[in-house]
Amino acid sequence: NGLQEGLDHLSLKNALALCLQRDARFSNVQVEKRVTGSDGNWRVPDVSAVIDGKVVALDLQLATLPISTILERTGFYEANDIHHVVLTDAVDLARLTQQAFCDMHLTSGGRIFAVDDASIAASLSSGRFQLKELGIAPRLVPGRPIYNVWQSRLVRTDAILMDPGQRRKEGERQYSQALLTAANASFGPQRQAIRRAAAKNMGSAAVFEHWNHIARAIG
C-alpha cells in the first residue's frame, strides 16, 4: 500500500537470512520469496528456508497488525504445511503490551520469538541458528495485584521448529506451575484453610477472611 520498509526491519531481515545461511542444515535461504499455496493464494515471508525437506517461513512483526491479518497469514501457512515463525525484536519490551503483540503471545502460550544482537551473534559464532524466546512469568508481591514479567533465553532450532500446539501447551503448563508455586508461597495457609472448610461443608462464612486475602492479592 505504498508503505516503505523501516531500517530496523530491513537490517533484522537481512541478519536473519545471514544467520540461516551460516547454518549448514538450512538450504535455499531466500529473502522475500513469494510462496504460492495449493489454492493459488500466496504470501511473501520476510525470510524463507528449507530444513529436512520442510519449508520454514519467518516474518518479522515490528508494527501492529489486525488480528484478522494474523489469522489469515497463520491459516495460509498451516494449510500448506509450512512452519511459520513470527518474531519481533527484543529491544522495546513495552511495545509487547500493545494488543497485536498480546494476541501473538496469548495464542502461543505466552511465548514470543525475537531476534536481537545476542541471538545474531550466537547464531553466527556457532553456525547454529538461534533466536531469543520471550516468555511471561507471573509475579506475586505482597500488597500488589498479580502481574507478569518478561523473561528471555536463547533457544535453538528444536524450540523454533516445535509444533505450535505443543509449544502453546508447554507454555501454558509452565505458566500454571509458576503461578501455583507463587500462590502457595504467598497464601498457602489460606488456601489450605479454604480446602479444609470445603471438605467439612462449613460454608463461605468460615473462610471469608481467607478468601478476601487471596482475592485482593489476585486483583
Backbone as CSV, one residue per row, in Angstrom:
resi,resn,N_x,N_y,N_z,CA_x,CA_y,CA_z,C_x,C_y,C_z
1,ASN,0.820,-1.219,0.000,0.000,0.000,0.000,0.851,1.265,0.000
2,GLY,2.032,1.168,-0.572,2.899,2.332,-0.672,3.724,2.605,0.562
3,LEU,3.633,1.744,1.574,4.404,1.953,2.790,5.845,1.548,2.566
4,GLN,6.768,2.302,3.125,8.181,1.981,2.982,8.648,1.130,4.154
5,GLU,9.603,0.270,3.882,10.144,-0.600,4.916,11.083,0.202,5.818
6,GLY,10.935,0.021,7.124,11.790,0.718,8.071,13.197,0.127,8.100
7,LEU,14.142,0.931,8.541,15.527,0.490,8.577,15.720,-0.678,9.539
8,ASP,15.020,-0.647,10.688,15.130,-1.752,11.646,14.669,-3.057,11.010
9,HIS,13.549,-3.012,10.336,13.001,-4.209,9.696,13.958,-4.732,8.636
10,LEU,14.495,-3.854,7.831,15.408,-4.251,6.759,16.674,-4.899,7.316
11,SER,17.275,-4.279,8.324,18.529,-4.805,8.868,18.324,-6.130,9.585
12,LEU,17.230,-6.256,10.330,16.960,-7.507,11.029,16.619,-8.627,10.049
13,LYS,15.901,-8.300,8.999,15.552,-9.287,7.968,16.815,-9.835,7.321
14,ASN,17.731,-8.970,6.963,18.976,-9.415,6.342,19.852,-10.186,7.328
15,ALA,19.811,-9.792,8.597,20.578,-10.521,9.614,20.028,-11.929,9.799
16,LEU,18.692,-12.073,9.773,18.082,-13.398,9.868,18.540,-14.292,8.727
17,ALA,18.526,-13.749,7.515,18.951,-14.525,6.348,20.411,-14.947,6.489
18,LEU,21.260,-14.059,6.954,22.674,-14.387,7.132,22.862,-15.488,8.165
19,CYS,22.107,-15.406,9.267,22.209,-16.437,10.306,21.797,-17.807,9.766
20,LEU,20.748,-17.844,8.970,20.297,-19.111,8.383,21.306,-19.642,7.377
21,GLN,21.925,-18.745,6.615,22.922,-19.170,5.633,24.161,-19.762,6.290
22,ARG,24.488,-19.302,7.491,25.655,-19.822,8.208,25.401,-21.211,8.800
23,ASP,24.122,-21.602,8.894,23.763,-22.898,9.456,23.600,-23.881,8.300
24,ALA,24.508,-24.863,8.226,24.543,-25.782,7.090,23.296,-26.646,6.987
25,ARG,22.516,-26.732,8.042,21.301,-27.543,7.995,20.205,-26.897,7.165
26,PHE,20.293,-25.583,6.957,19.292,-24.856,6.182,19.791,-24.648,4.753
27,SER,18.886,-24.782,3.814,19.212,-24.551,2.415,18.170,-23.631,1.797
28,ASN,18.471,-23.171,0.583,17.537,-22.334,-0.178,17.026,-21.162,0.659
29,VAL,17.938,-20.475,1.311,17.572,-19.304,2.118,17.241,-18.152,1.173
30,GLN,16.038,-17.626,1.319,15.568,-16.574,0.420,14.981,-15.412,1.219
31,VAL,15.195,-14.211,0.718,14.598,-13.008,1.300,13.435,-12.579,0.404
32,GLU,12.256,-12.481,1.013,11.048,-12.031,0.319,10.777,-12.825,-0.960
33,LYS,10.825,-14.144,-0.848,10.458,-15.006,-1.963,8.971,-15.343,-1.862
34,ARG,8.250,-15.182,-2.950,6.824,-15.485,-2.944,6.601,-16.983,-2.749
35,VAL,5.693,-17.309,-1.826,5.304,-18.691,-1.570,3.855,-18.847,-2.015
36,THR,3.630,-19.716,-2.990,2.291,-19.915,-3.535,1.688,-21.188,-2.975
37,GLY,0.460,-21.091,-2.488,-0.220,-22.229,-1.904,-0.934,-23.076,-2.940
38,SER,-1.462,-24.201,-2.505,-2.136,-25.132,-3.402,-3.400,-24.539,-4.013
39,ASP,-3.975,-23.524,-3.365,-5.198,-22.910,-3.888,-4.920,-21.668,-4.724
40,GLY,-3.632,-21.391,-4.961,-3.265,-20.240,-5.771,-3.001,-18.980,-4.978
41,ASN,-3.415,-18.939,-3.714,-3.088,-17.796,-2.865,-1.595,-17.786,-2.567
42,TRP,-1.091,-16.629,-2.190,0.339,-16.546,-1.949,0.650,-15.566,-0.824
43,ARG,1.828,-15.747,-0.263,2.368,-14.852,0.759,3.840,-14.596,0.447
44,VAL,4.358,-13.517,0.997,5.783,-13.203,0.823,6.401,-13.060,2.210
45,PRO,6.891,-14.151,2.795,7.530,-14.045,4.111,8.819,-13.241,4.010
46,ASP,9.219,-12.658,5.106,10.455,-11.878,5.102,11.646,-12.751,4.721
47,VAL,11.720,-13.944,5.317,12.801,-14.887,5.011,12.198,-16.283,4.964
48,SER,12.663,-17.093,4.044,12.246,-18.488,3.992,13.465,-19.368,3.785
49,ALA,13.341,-20.622,4.185,14.445,-21.577,4.055,13.864,-22.984,4.117
50,VAL,14.713,-23.961,3.861,14.308,-25.364,3.911,15.229,-26.104,4.861
51,ILE,14.647,-26.920,5.752,15.414,-27.772,6.641,14.726,-29.128,6.703
52,ASP,15.506,-30.171,6.490,14.974,-31.542,6.485,13.773,-31.677,5.558
53,GLY,13.823,-31.008,4.418,12.770,-31.106,3.429,11.531,-30.287,3.722
54,LYS,11.519,-29.543,4.816,10.347,-28.745,5.191,10.643,-27.264,5.038
55,VAL,9.684,-26.559,4.451,9.834,-25.110,4.270,9.527,-24.397,5.582
56,VAL,10.373,-23.442,5.924,10.179,-22.606,7.104,10.069,-21.157,6.632
57,ALA,9.027,-20.471,7.065,8.827,-19.067,6.718,8.918,-18.225,7.979
58,LEU,9.691,-17.152,7.925,9.874,-16.278,9.072,9.388,-14.876,8.730
59,ASP,8.576,-14.319,9.620,8.057,-12.964,9.444,8.400,-12.131,10.667
60,LEU,9.000,-10.977,10.404,9.280,-10.011,11.472,8.058,-9.126,11.668
61,GLN,7.582,-9.054,12.893,6.456,-8.164,13.198,6.941,-7.092,14.153
62,LEU,7.216,-5.928,13.601,7.677,-4.801,14.405,6.587,-3.748,14.556
63,ALA,5.507,-3.906,13.818,4.370,-2.985,13.910,3.118,-3.801,14.175
64,THR,2.079,-3.132,14.636,0.842,-3.833,14.958,0.122,-4.247,13.676
65,LEU,-0.567,-5.374,13.758,-1.375,-5.885,12.653,-2.763,-6.230,13.177
66,PRO,-3.792,-6.114,12.350,-5.127,-6.548,12.779,-5.129,-8.048,13.032
67,ILE,-5.923,-8.496,13.976,-5.992,-9.916,14.292,-6.448,-10.718,13.077
68,SER,-7.294,-10.119,12.220,-7.748,-10.822,11.015,-6.580,-11.130,10.085
69,THR,-5.645,-10.196,9.965,-4.472,-10.411,9.118,-3.584,-11.505,9.698
70,ILE,-3.422,-11.487,11.018,-2.611,-12.512,11.678,-3.215,-13.891,11.453
71,LEU,-4.544,-14.009,11.599,-5.205,-15.299,11.437,-5.161,-15.778,9.992
72,GLU,-5.348,-14.872,9.040,-5.276,-15.249,7.628,-3.877,-15.749,7.277
73,ARG,-2.871,-15.078,7.761,-1.492,-15.475,7.480,-1.185,-16.835,8.096
74,THR,-1.594,-17.018,9.351,-1.358,-18.293,10.024,-2.088,-19.425,9.315
75,GLY,-3.331,-19.176,8.914,-4.119,-20.196,8.229,-3.496,-20.605,6.909
76,PHE,-2.945,-19.649,6.174,-2.307,-19.961,4.896,-1.142,-20.929,5.082
77,TYR,-0.286,-20.639,6.031,0.891,-21.492,6.222,0.507,-22.872,6.755
78,GLU,-0.476,-22.923,7.636,-0.929,-24.224,8.139,-1.511,-25.071,7.016
79,ALA,-2.294,-24.449,6.149,-2.938,-25.187,5.060,-1.929,-25.735,4.062
80,ASN,-0.757,-25.115,3.985,0.257,-25.537,3.019,1.452,-26.210,3.678
81,ASP,1.279,-26.662,4.922,2.298,-27.429,5.644,3.641,-26.708,5.670
82,ILE,3.585,-25.418,5.948,4.793,-24.610,6.075,4.923,-24.171,7.523
83,HIS,6.088,-24.406,8.105,6.287,-23.998,9.502,6.508,-22.490,9.538
84,HIS,5.608,-21.787,10.200,5.636,-20.330,10.206,6.142,-19.831,11.550
85,VAL,7.143,-18.966,11.508,7.730,-18.392,12.718,7.531,-16.884,12.670
86,VAL,6.766,-16.363,13.620,6.592,-14.914,13.755,7.504,-14.443,14.882
87,LEU,8.264,-13.407,14.631,9.176,-12.926,15.657,9.223,-11.409,15.640
88,THR,9.663,-10.864,16.745,9.807,-9.425,16.878,11.232,-9.151,17.328
89,ASP,11.516,-7.922,17.715,12.834,-7.670,18.299,12.696,-7.601,19.812
90,ALA,13.816,-7.686,20.500,13.793,-7.747,21.962,14.257,-6.441,22.584
91,VAL,14.180,-5.362,21.826,14.706,-4.081,22.308,13.672,-3.343,23.151
92,ASP,12.457,-3.215,22.629,11.422,-2.418,23.291,10.322,-3.339,23.812
93,LEU,10.504,-3.875,25.012,9.527,-4.815,25.549,8.210,-4.135,25.890
94,ALA,8.228,-2.828,26.120,6.982,-2.120,26.413,6.020,-2.212,25.234
95,ARG,6.566,-2.320,24.026,5.718,-2.427,22.844,4.888,-3.709,22.864
96,LEU,5.356,-4.727,23.579,4.660,-6.008,23.600,3.348,-5.958,24.366
97,THR,3.053,-4.837,25.030,1.761,-4.691,25.696,0.676,-4.247,24.724
98,GLN,1.046,-3.850,23.498,0.051,-3.461,22.506,-0.769,-4.688,22.111
99,GLN,-2.003,-4.468,21.708,-2.943,-5.567,21.509,-2.439,-6.597,20.507
100,ALA,-1.844,-6.156,19.393,-1.403,-7.102,18.372,-0.349,-8.052,18.920
101,PHE,0.520,-7.553,19.784,1.556,-8.411,20.351,0.981,-9.274,21.470
102,CYS,-0.019,-8.763,22.183,-0.724,-9.605,23.160,-1.394,-10.779,22.450
103,ASP,-1.995,-10.514,21.281,-2.596,-11.593,20.500,-1.551,-12.645,20.150
104,MET,-0.334,-12.204,19.841,0.722,-13.146,19.492,1.065,-14.062,20.654
105,HIS,1.309,-13.472,21.834,1.775,-14.343,22.916,0.636,-15.101,23.582
106,LEU,-0.587,-14.586,23.505,-1.709,-15.333,24.076,-2.042,-16.574,23.261
107,THR,-1.785,-16.522,21.954,-2.052,-17.684,21.111,-0.869,-18.634,21.038
108,SER,0.210,-18.322,21.736,1.383,-19.206,21.729,1.814,-19.563,23.145
109,GLY,0.866,-19.560,24.078,1.200,-19.959,25.441,2.107,-18.989,26.156
110,GLY,2.002,-17.706,25.820,2.830,-16.703,26.495,4.268,-16.684,26.048
111,ARG,4.541,-17.162,24.825,5.922,-17.248,24.344,6.033,-16.583,22.976
112,ILE,6.989,-15.675,22.841,7.223,-14.962,21.585,8.683,-15.122,21.196
113,PHE,8.943,-15.378,19.932,10.313,-15.390,19.435,10.748,-13.965,19.109
114,ALA,12.043,-13.710,19.279,12.592,-12.394,18.987,14.016,-12.556,18.470
115,VAL,14.464,-11.556,17.750,15.839,-11.519,17.266,16.488,-10.261,17.824
116,ASP,17.717,-10.387,18.269,18.458,-9.225,18.776,19.939,-9.467,18.554
117,ASP,20.760,-8.541,19.028,22.207,-8.656,18.805,22.775,-9.941,19.396
118,ALA,22.255,-10.346,20.555,22.780,-11.547,21.220,22.465,-12.809,20.422
119,SER,21.241,-12.919,19.910,20.883,-14.112,19.143,21.602,-14.144,17.798
120,ILE,21.787,-12.978,17.184,22.524,-12.915,15.924,23.971,-13.336,16.143
121,ALA,24.607,-12.812,17.188,25.999,-13.159,17.478,26.152,-14.643,17.790
122,ALA,25.215,-15.196,18.553,25.279,-16.618,18.895,25.108,-17.485,17.658
123,SER,24.206,-17.091,16.763,23.984,-17.855,15.536,25.219,-17.840,14.642
124,LEU,25.813,-16.677,14.477,26.957,-16.552,13.574,28.196,-17.234,14.135
125,SER,28.406,-17.139,15.440,29.615,-17.719,16.031,29.543,-19.242,16.118
126,SER,28.341,-19.785,16.321,28.187,-21.231,16.490,27.843,-21.957,15.195
127,GLY,27.358,-21.212,14.187,26.899,-21.862,12.974,25.607,-22.625,13.173
128,ARG,24.884,-22.297,14.219,23.593,-22.906,14.532,22.586,-21.798,14.777
129,PHE,21.499,-21.827,13.991,20.508,-20.759,14.057,19.849,-20.720,15.430
130,GLN,19.796,-19.532,16.028,19.204,-19.346,17.346,18.361,-18.071,17.355
131,LEU,17.373,-18.063,18.234,16.557,-16.881,18.461,16.412,-16.671,19.960
132,LYS,15.963,-15.495,20.336,15.543,-15.254,21.708,14.084,-15.710,21.844
133,GLU,13.769,-16.296,22.968,12.376,-16.579,23.280,11.986,-15.739,24.490
134,LEU,10.959,-14.921,24.317,10.426,-14.102,25.402,9.200,-14.805,25.953
135,GLY,9.167,-15.003,27.256,8.033,-15.661,27.880,7.551,-14.882,29.089
136,ILE,6.237,-14.935,29.346,5.706,-14.241,30.518,5.732,-15.167,31.719
137,ALA,6.043,-14.592,32.868,6.054,-15.333,34.130,5.276,-14.530,35.165
138,PRO,4.475,-15.211,36.004,3.658,-14.485,36.985,4.482,-14.049,38.194
139,ARG,4.089,-12.926,38.780,4.739,-12.436,39.995,3.659,-12.075,41.016
140,LEU,3.876,-12.483,42.236,3.007,-12.116,43.345,3.865,-11.439,44.404
141,VAL,3.571,-10.173,44.639,4.304,-9.390,45.623,3.302,-8.887,46.652
142,PRO,3.596,-9.022,47.946,2.639,-8.560,48.969,2.217,-7.117,48.742
143,GLY,0.907,-6.888,48.811,0.378,-5.545,48.656,0.116,-5.118,47.228
144,ARG,0.425,-5.997,46.262,0.190,-5.667,44.858,-0.619,-6.764,44.196
145,PRO,-1.453,-6.425,43.208,-2.150,-7.477,42.448,-1.138,-8.305,41.658
146,ILE,-1.546,-9.472,41.258,-0.686,-10.311,40.444,-0.357,-9.599,39.124
147,TYR,0.863,-9.761,38.648,1.266,-9.165,37.376,2.272,-10.095,36.702
148,ASN,2.582,-9.805,35.447,3.502,-10.636,34.675,4.781,-9.875,34.362
149,VAL,5.873,-10.613,34.253,7.142,-10.043,33.813,7.643,-10.861,32.624
150,TRP,8.493,-10.241,31.823,9.076,-10.933,30.676,10.397,-11.575,31.075
151,GLN,10.594,-12.798,30.653,11.868,-13.485,30.799,12.365,-13.866,29.412
152,SER,13.674,-13.896,29.217,14.204,-14.214,27.896,15.310,-15.254,27.995
153,ARG,15.435,-16.041,26.930,16.505,-17.035,26.846,16.786,-17.324,25.382
154,LEU,18.002,-17.759,25.091,18.347,-18.186,23.750,17.819,-19.596,23.520
155,VAL,17.212,-19.834,22.354,16.700,-21.162,22.019,17.228,-21.569,20.654
156,ARG,17.373,-22.883,20.484,17.871,-23.431,19.225,16.714,-23.913,18.360
157,THR,17.061,-24.593,17.279,16.050,-24.948,16.288,15.006,-25.923,16.820
158,ASP,15.350,-26.746,17.830,14.342,-27.669,18.344,13.157,-26.904,18.929
159,ALA,13.425,-25.770,19.568,12.343,-24.936,20.096,11.686,-24.119,18.996
160,ILE,12.476,-23.625,18.052,11.948,-22.789,16.974,11.023,-23.591,16.060
161,LEU,11.362,-24.850,15.842,10.588,-25.695,14.932,9.575,-26.580,15.663
162,MET,9.381,-26.363,16.944,8.414,-27.154,17.704,7.010,-26.939,17.150
163,ASP,6.206,-27.997,17.185,4.816,-27.882,16.773,4.142,-26.769,17.578
164,PRO,3.459,-25.827,16.910,2.859,-24.689,17.629,1.895,-25.102,18.737
165,GLY,1.092,-26.139,18.485,0.161,-26.594,19.516,0.881,-27.120,20.737
166,GLN,1.940,-27.899,20.510,2.725,-28.424,21.622,3.428,-27.295,22.371
167,ARG,3.933,-26.318,21.611,4.623,-25.181,22.222,3.668,-24.384,23.101
168,ARG,2.443,-24.215,22.629,1.457,-23.474,23.418,1.130,-24.230,24.712
169,LYS,0.887,-25.543,24.606,0.572,-26.323,25.794,1.718,-26.293,26.801
170,GLU,2.936,-26.379,26.300,4.096,-26.340,27.193,4.198,-24.994,27.894
171,GLY,3.948,-23.900,27.145,3.996,-22.577,27.743,2.920,-22.383,28.798
172,GLU,1.707,-22.869,28.506,0.622,-22.755,29.486,0.909,-23.588,30.727
173,ARG,1.500,-24.778,30.532,1.842,-25.631,31.678,2.903,-24.961,32.544
174,GLN,3.918,-24.384,31.910,4.977,-23.719,32.662,4.427,-22.530,33.446
175,TYR,3.536,-21.759,32.803,2.956,-20.603,33.487,2.100,-21.048,34.662
176,SER,1.278,-22.079,34.456,0.404,-22.570,35.530,1.219,-23.070,36.716
177,GLN,2.307,-23.773,36.428,3.146,-24.284,37.503,3.814,-23.151,38.268
178,ALA,4.276,-22.138,37.536,4.903,-20.988,38.191,3.887,-20.234,39.039
179,LEU,2.656,-20.113,38.530,1.608,-19.425,39.282,1.247,-20.206,40.542
180,LEU,1.169,-21.532,40.424,0.857,-22.355,41.584,1.937,-22.227,42.656
181,THR,3.200,-22.239,42.227,4.305,-22.092,43.176,4.236,-20.743,43.882
182,ALA,3.970,-19.679,43.096,3.877,-18.337,43.686,2.682,-18.227,44.623
183,ALA,1.559,-18.847,44.237,0.366,-18.788,45.075,0.578,-19.505,46.401
184,ASN,1.205,-20.655,46.360,1.471,-21.402,47.596,2.412,-20.637,48.514
185,ALA,3.400,-19.969,47.900,4.350,-19.201,48.708,3.688,-17.979,49.333
186,SER,2.719,-17.378,48.611,2.113,-16.137,49.079,0.946,-16.365,50.034
187,PHE,0.120,-17.370,49.767,-1.036,-17.605,50.640,-1.379,-19.088,50.724
188,GLY,-0.360,-19.921,50.895,-0.595,-21.349,51.083,-1.487,-21.663,52.276
189,PRO,-1.250,-21.073,53.457,-2.103,-21.375,54.618,-3.576,-21.027,54.389
190,GLN,-3.838,-19.900,53.692,-5.217,-19.527,53.414,-5.877,-20.534,52.476
191,ARG,-5.158,-20.993,51.484,-5.715,-21.981,50.546,-6.018,-23.296,51.279
192,GLN,-5.118,-23.687,52.161,-5.345,-24.925,52.912,-6.569,-24.801,53.827
193,ALA,-6.734,-23.633,54.439,-7.888,-23.422,55.319,-9.188,-23.484,54.534
194,ILE,-9.196,-22.923,53.317,-10.392,-22.980,52.475,-10.699,-24.417,52.099
195,ARG,-9.670,-25.193,51.764,-9.879,-26.605,51.423,-10.494,-27.379,52.593
196,ARG,-9.942,-27.141,53.779,-10.450,-27.853,54.954,-11.916,-27.502,55.209
197,ALA,-12.232,-26.207,55.076,-13.610,-25.773,55.310,-14.555,-26.371,54.269
198,ALA,-14.091,-26.436,53.019,-14.924,-27.006,51.963,-15.157,-28.488,52.199
199,ALA,-14.116,-29.203,52.650,-14.253,-30.638,52.904,-15.264,-30.919,54.007
200,LYS,-15.371,-29.987,54.936,-16.322,-30.154,56.034,-17.664,-29.478,55.751
201,ASN,-17.813,-28.921,54.532,-19.056,-28.264,54.128,-19.457,-27.162,55.111
202,MET,-18.460,-26.333,55.485,-18.684,-25.320,56.510,-19.305,-24.033,55.953
203,GLY,-19.341,-23.885,54.615,-19.919,-22.674,54.044,-18.886,-21.562,53.906
204,SER,-19.275,-20.521,53.208,-18.319,-19.457,52.882,-17.995,-18.549,54.061
205,ALA,-18.904,-18.430,55.031,-18.664,-17.512,56.147,-17.410,-17.885,56.916
206,ALA,-17.121,-19.193,56.986,-15.970,-19.644,57.761,-14.636,-19.259,57.128
207,VAL,-14.666,-18.992,55.835,-13.397,-18.706,55.142,-13.420,-17.311,54.509
208,PHE,-14.327,-16.466,54.985,-14.496,-15.144,54.383,-13.183,-14.356,54.365
209,GLU,-12.487,-14.290,55.484,-11.244,-13.512,55.565,-10.151,-14.113,54.695
210,HIS,-10.060,-15.448,54.684,-9.047,-16.103,53.841,-9.304,-15.800,52.363
211,TRP,-10.577,-15.888,51.979,-10.935,-15.643,50.584,-10.638,-14.195,50.188
212,ASN,-10.978,-13.256,51.026,-10.708,-11.853,50.725,-9.212,-11.578,50.593
213,HIS,-8.422,-12.237,51.449,-6.973,-12.043,51.377,-6.435,-12.465,50.008
214,ILE,-6.890,-13.614,49.523,-6.438,-14.101,48.218,-6.978,-13.211,47.101
215,ALA,-8.270,-12.837,47.203,-8.887,-12.029,46.154,-8.176,-10.690,45.977
216,ARG,-7.779,-10.061,47.090,-7.051,-8.794,46.996,-5.706,-8.987,46.332
217,ALA,-5.031,-10.108,46.614,-3.731,-10.367,46.015,-3.839,-10.617,44.514
218,ILE,-4.876,-11.361,44.116,-5.073,-11.655,42.706,-5.536,-10.410,41.953
219,GLY,-6.258,-9.542,42.634,-6.724,-8.314,41.978,-7.966,-8.555,41.139
